[in-house]
C-alpha cells in the first residue's frame, strides 16, 4: 500500500534502466506509476531518501501490505540522495558508488537489472539545497556527487563556485551541469577506504579562496577536519557553512549513525 505518512511517502519502485556513468558510478532509473507521481509530487531532487533493500527471497507485488516495511521483507536500509525526480517523464533516479560487495546497497546496485525493485521513502521538502550567496566553496568525495550535482543545477548564472571533488581516477570524472561560473579541481584516490587527503586539499584551497558559503560532504574524519578549520580558523558563522559526513571508514552505517548524528549537532 502506497501512502503519505507524516509528510513521508514510501513505495516500491521498479528498475527501468541501469547505466554505468563511469567505472565506479552507477545510475539506476526507476519507473513511476501515476499513483507514485501523485504521492511524490512534493518531493525534490537532491534531497535525502531512505532506500530499503529487499531480501533475496522477497518478491515484488503491486498490492503489498503496509507491514512489509517492518518485517523481514527488506534486509537493510540505507540513506541516499535522490539524484532526480521527473514527474513529467515518470522517473526517479538514484546514483550509487560502485565498490563491490562492501555494502548491501552497492551490491544491490551492481547486480540490479530491469524489473528488479527497491523500497524508497522520501520526506516532503521545499527548502533550497543551499542558501542564496554569490560565492560558494563546495567540496565532496564520490558519495557526495549526487547532491553536489543537484545543487549545481539549481544555481543561477550570477554566482561563482569553487568545487573540489575526490574520485577514484580520471576515468570517474563526470560532466557537471550548471549555469554558475564553475571552477573545478578533481583529485584522485584509488583507495578511499584506506585514507584520504581531501581535507588537506580543501583547507589549502580555502586559505586562498574568497568564499561566502561552504558546503562539504564526505567521510567522517575528513568532515571533522574541515569543520574544525571552518569554525576555529576561518571562524565562519554557523549559517555560512554546512558540513556533513555520509559514511565512516571501517564502520557500517548502523555503527556510524550515532557518531554522525552527534557530529551534525556540533
Rosetta blueprint (number, residue, H / E / L):
1 X L
2 X L
3 X E
4 X E
5 X E
6 X L
7 X L
8 X E
9 X E
10 X E
11 X E
12 X E
13 X E
14 X E
15 X E
16 X E
17 X E
18 X E
19 X E
20 X E
21 X E
22 X E
23 X L
24 X L
25 X E
26 X E
27 X E
28 X E
29 X E
30 X E
31 X E
32 X L
33 X L
34 X H
35 X H
36 X H
37 X H
38 X H
39 X H
40 X L
41 X L
42 X L
43 X L
44 X L
45 X L
46 X L
47 X L
48 X E
49 X E
50 X E
51 X E
52 X E
53 X E
54 X E
55 X L
56 X L
57 X L
58 X L
59 X L
60 X L
61 X L
62 X L
63 X L
64 X L
65 X L
66 X H
67 X H
68 X H
69 X H
70 X H
71 X L
72 X L
73 X L
74 X E
75 X E
76 X E
77 X E
78 X E
79 X E
80 X E
81 X E
82 X E
83 X E
84 X E
85 X E
86 X E
87 X L
88 X L
89 X L
90 X L
91 X E
92 X E
93 X E
94 X E
95 X E
96 X E
97 X E
98 X L
99 X L
100 X L
101 X L
102 X L
103 X L
104 X H
105 X H
106 X H
107 X H
108 X H
109 X H
110 X H
111 X H
112 X L
113 X L
114 X L
115 X L
116 X L
117 X E
118 X E
119 X E
120 X E
121 X E
122 X E
123 X E
124 X L
125 X L
126 X L
127 X L
128 X L
129 X L
130 X L
131 X L
132 X L
133 X L
134 X L
135 X E
136 X E
137 X E
138 X E
139 X E
140 X E
141 X L
142 X H
143 X H
144 X H
145 X H
146 X H
147 X H
148 X H
149 X H
150 X H
151 X H
152 X H
153 X H
154 X H
155 X L
156 X L
157 X L
158 X L
159 X L
160 X E
161 X E
162 X E
163 X E
164 X E
165 X E
166 X E
167 X E
168 X L
169 X L
170 X H
171 X H
172 X H
173 X L
174 X L
175 X L
176 X L
177 X L
178 X L
179 X L
180 X L
181 X E
182 X E
183 X E
184 X E
185 X E
186 X E
187 X E
188 X E
189 X L
190 X L
191 X L
192 X H
193 X H
194 X H
195 X L
196 X L
197 X L
198 X H
199 X H
200 X H
201 X H
202 X H
203 X H
204 X H
205 X H
206 X H
207 X L
208 X L
209 X L
210 X L
211 X L
212 X L
213 X E
214 X E
215 X E
216 X E
217 X E
218 X E
219 X E
220 X H
221 X H
222 X H
223 X H
224 X H
225 X H
226 X H
227 X H
228 X H
229 X H
230 X H
231 X H
232 X H
233 X H
234 X L
235 X L
236 X L
237 X L
238 X H
239 X H
240 X H
241 X E
242 X E
243 X E
244 X E
245 X E
246 X E
247 X E
248 X L
249 X L
250 X L
251 X L
252 X L
253 X H
254 X H
255 X H
256 X H
257 X H
258 X H
259 X H
260 X H
261 X H
262 X H
263 X H
264 X H
265 X H
266 X L
